[in-house]
Amino acid sequence: MLSRKDLFKDTLRKAAHAWKRIIELRLSEEEAHMLRSYVDQPAFTDLHWGMFIPAIKGQGTEEQHEKWLPMAYKMQIIGCYAQTELGHGSNVQGLETTATFDPQTDEFVIHSPTLTSSKWWPGGLGKVSTHAVVYARLITGAQDHGVHGFIVQLRSLDDHSPLPGITVGDIGMKFGSGAYNSMDNGLLRFDHVRIPRNQMLMRVSQVTREGKFVQSDVPRQLVYGTMVYVRQTIVSDASCALARAVCIATRYSAVRRQFGSQNGGPETQVIDYKTQQSRLFPLLASAYAFRFVGEWLKWLYADVTQRLQANDFSTLPEAHACTAGLKSMTTSVTADAIEECRKLCGGHGYLSNSGLPELFAVYIPTCTYEGDNVVLLLQVARFLMKTVSQLGSGKKPVGTTAYMGRAEHLMQCRCEVERAEDWLKPSVILEAFEARAFRMSIACAKNLSKFSNPEDGFSELSPDLLEAAIAHCQLIVVSKYIEKLQQDIPGKGVKRQLEILCNVYALHLLHKHLGDFVTTSCITPKQGALANQQLRLLYSQVRPNAITLVDAFNYTDHYLGSVLGCYNGNVYQRLYEEAWKDPLNDTVVPDGYLEYVWPILKQHIRTARL
Amino acid sequence: MLSRKDLFKDTLRKAAHAWKRIIELRLSEEEAHMLRSYVDQPAFTDLHWGMFIPAIKGQGTEEQHEKWLPMAYKMQIIGCYAQTELGHGSNVQGLETTATFDPQTDEFVIHSPTLTSSKWWPGGLGKVSTHAVVYARLITGAQDHGVHGFIVQLRSLDDHSPLPGITVGDIGMKFGSGAYNSMDNGLLRFDHVRIPRNQMLMRVSQVTREGKFVQSDVPRQLVYGTMVYVRQTIVSDASCALARAVCIATRYSAVRRQFGSQNGGPETQVIDYKTQQSRLFPLLASAYAFRFVGEWLKWLYADVTQRLQANDFSTLPEAHACTAGLKSMTTSVTADAIEECRKLCGGHGYLSNSGLPELFAVYIPTCTYEGDNVVLLLQVARFLMKTVSQLGSGKKPVGTTAYMGRAEHLMQCRCEVERAEDWLKPSVILEAFEARAFRMSIACAKNLSKFSNPEDGFSELSPDLLEAAIAHCQLIVVSKYIEKLQQDIPGKGVKRQLEILCNVYALHLLHKHLGDFVTTSCITPKQGALANQQLRLLYSQVRPNAITLVDAFNYTDHYLGSVLGCYNGNVYQRLYEEAWKDPLNDTVVPDGYLEYVWPILKQHIRTARL
């Protein structure tokens, strides 16, 4: 309920307080990260620690590390990551800001040649950052060497005023009332700003004193390693956000009763309606599924890192495609699921204190940043087409595409389900998902081959390619969930519940994408109907443990921030108490009554001064 | 960017100003309604004119009309519609507020016996209304006669303070930063508040001086007539809201360029990507489709009204089911579509000045009010099951269910599509949608018959029943669009464009619900693939006229309220100018810098006073 200015000031206060505690408690970097994440509000510190420092670490030389990192670690400088521009987001290679080398002074001249080259969106840029890693086209002589990173000071360390040649400000209000409005996403223009040559991040490429552009032998693939890392954390975060929304909707569905009173008894709990279950329980299952695939991605990142250190790049393209796809799929599903959970809370879900509107508003940018979700899926599709094209060549597909090595089997296999309970077998589910994903990829490849220009074909068929990529990503999540269940899982009966959820996850996807499965002849319409029948039985099995399954996420009421989702279920009392806290209730007669309501009621409106 | 209090005061100001103009210009009721709707912000006047007055008109006696309507028309009193309670929304019969007749004083005692009986949500109640139509359980003697409406004064006409026994206030912040926060959705509790007997709305039922409950011979079905009217306006509004979002996304997609630059030329317009087209053009087609079905609903309402006047209730159940279904389907699709349009605008869609976040926030309650969308679809499903069960009885299905009369044909027909262009024939599309809807209903009926208790069956199969209801509603929209195209349509080439959109609308639904069509054997997988192929060709045909098709909605830039959707396409300049208007940009150094940022930078955080 704060105005933009007050909200922003409050965010600065929280960030300062968090930093004070981090220092006082001598927290490790990881502990500090957790403390900040529990402040649970976007702030400039996210970019300083999450983007500015990693960019210098990843792209800077040893020398640059020594100069900049100690200051950054102590926050003597505060940095942001100035990549996207007004005119360019996804297409990084199209950025327009220029960094022209001036051999006379041994400097780069950073400049914004057009309106659309204005830096736009970087968090922390608008009002706080003293420095930025700025991405700009490197120009030496008359030659354009593409986009590189440069460390640029933006504001005076004395009085925080922008340095000469720099225009900087906030880009304005965003979705929601809180959400990212606590962040100073900024705009930035350069008017021939000069920086020393040694502020270009020079780990991979260098410009010499003479203005010669040189590339070192550091493998460029290292960049992919970082991407795998960042996207893996996004998948974990998706699971957390989804779990939070599902926890609220599930608890409230157990408290809320509507219709179905018999003989004056209580009405039916909303969670007992099959319509509610069929929308809610697949989301609950997805929260667990994303958690497990997130855990597996952590392993994948460790594996990739180890291989990189041994100069083994063989699994990198597959790992990159896999994390791109999972980032896209899990965040898209989570964004929609948060809104679906809000709807599942009925009218009261529309109240801010349900926690769901702001959870939605703060979550949805995840679908755009670190790779637009559609662009990422197209990358996955491209990788799948490449994998398919190499199938005959003896090059064996690896990792999450290994199933494509069993091409003949997957093209011929027929689902053997005869009774609904046959759908409970993990091997049956896995084969259906593998066959569907594979056949969709093959169908795309076949249609692509009809085009004389493959790029035209890729563009024309891109909607189908997206669907094939999604089928592949869903298969990954299903298969990793099944693998998880093959391990020991502590706690009596826990494994059984997780098995039920795994089946819910797979079968709800099968029902949702029934057209895919049936038209590729992976299953028959009859088998589809049996799957749907089994799904309904599974919902009944989830029901008794639904509350426990969300309690297991272990969110405190404070962190959950939802009146509807509170642990003790005392929803109505809390709704009533919260209402009175609205500023509109400060006075019985509202501000504006005398000027604007009284003249209407008393028929004085013609003479009222409005 | 206003605080809640300032936003609310501003809304009062606009409402007063609108009322002043309405009086000065002597506007008719319809013109006044239009003026208010163009203020384009939820306000207490919506409820006064849209619910309070209609409730008195519809449920009051002549005598009550004479007493209350003149005051209400002059706004000497301002009213709201106090139906929903903290504990009850959809289940109106479960309301807990009581109105107990006291024969001693000839009064009703209005009382809130429980916390959950608190009135909750009524717009205009929180801070403004002087009166309310309150729905409460009528109790005479010891008998409960169910829920009835009562006119209750809430606030003093002298100083606006709540009358004795009345607790009233605002329920707090809602989704978004503007949206419904301009409305004083309220809470209300009664502590034995007494009103004269003649303030019960007595058109349909009466309580005599002796406390006897009497029902007049006014047909109860009249209520349905009003519901048909209200829901018809909601469908029209859905089309408007959807058109607004689509207009923004389409225009911006033509301005935005990303990737695909060849030889240094401009990059590709985003609207030229098939992935963008496959998401955007079906929404454009839906906006037109909903407009035409909305126009048809206007006719339906006129027809129903005429029949009611002649005491012909025969078409009422079908008309009621049809409008319930269309309200549900069009509002659900529109809510999702607004968010999809936001995503189609990429990162910049997340900015408030794109217009899309607030359009979403202000639209989504439509899915809940005037009947929760899931509850409504279940009503449709119930009607469909009843219609199916009567098929053998000789009772012919009427109106939008008339197709069910051709049961034998619809169960046997096979789609004759052999080439992609066969899918352009309206008769082919219509038959496929009819057969699919009918077979899904029949399948549900068959599965229902396996349950010994039909209510258990209905409850267990409700997810399938929802899908059958949706298939039926989609058929209605498709068929009304096709009917529209059989009429004369002025303007050279306009009809051709509308035909293309009609095919896009139908074929994108067919692709989305491919599982339905194939598993019911309405079409073969091959025919599904041909439909998808035809759909891609249609997108290419929509493309050249896409901008014209959204310009045709004829929204002014002012009404559209979107930087991204402005008519002249000067998007980047406007984004840049708008940014500077944010309050955070009032000062170069932000408020809070000295207290919270400077101490961090200067390593004084340990001693800072936070």
Interface residues (C-beta under 8 A of the other chain):
Chain A: M1 L2 S3 R4 K5 F8 K9 L12 R13 A15 A16 H17 W19 K20 I23 E24 K74 M75 Q76 I77 I78 T84 L86 G87 H88 G89 S90 N91 G94 L115 T116 S118 W120 W121 G126 K127 V128 T130 L157 D159 H160 S161 P162 G169 D170 I171 G172 M173 K174 F175 G176 S177 Y180 N181 D184 L187 R257 Q258 F259 S261 E267 Y273 K274 T275 S278 E339 K343 G346 G347 Y350 L351 S352 N353 P357 A361 I364 P365 C367 T368 Y369 D372 V374 L378 S459 E460 L461 S462 P463 D464 L466 H511 H513 L514 G515 D516 F517 V518 T519 T520 S521 P525 G528 A529 N532 R536 Y572 Q573 L575 Y576 E578 A579 W580 K581 D582 P583 L584 N585 D586 V588 V589 P590 D591 G592 Y593 E595 Y596 V597 W598 P599 I600 L601 Q603 I605 R606 A608 L610
Chain B: M1 L2 S3 R4 K5 F8 K9 L12 R13 A15 A16 H17 W19 K20 I23 E24 K74 M75 Q76 I77 I78 T84 L86 G87 H88 G89 S90 N91 G94 L115 T116 S118 W120 W121 G126 K127 V128 T130 L157 D159 H160 S161 P162 G169 D170 I171 G172 M173 K174 F175 G176 S177 Y180 N181 D184 L187 R257 Q258 F259 S261 E267 Y273 K274 T275 S278 E339 K343 G346 G347 Y350 L351 S352 N353 P357 A361 I364 P365 C367 T368 Y369 D372 V374 L378 S459 E460 L461 S462 P463 D464 L466 H511 H513 L514 G515 D516 F517 V518 T519 T520 S521 P525 G528 A529 N532 R536 Y572 Q573 L575 Y576 E578 A579 W580 K581 D582 P583 L584 N585 D586 V588 V589 P590 D591 G592 Y593 E595 Y596 V597 W598 P599 I600 L601 K602 Q603 I605 R606 A608 L610
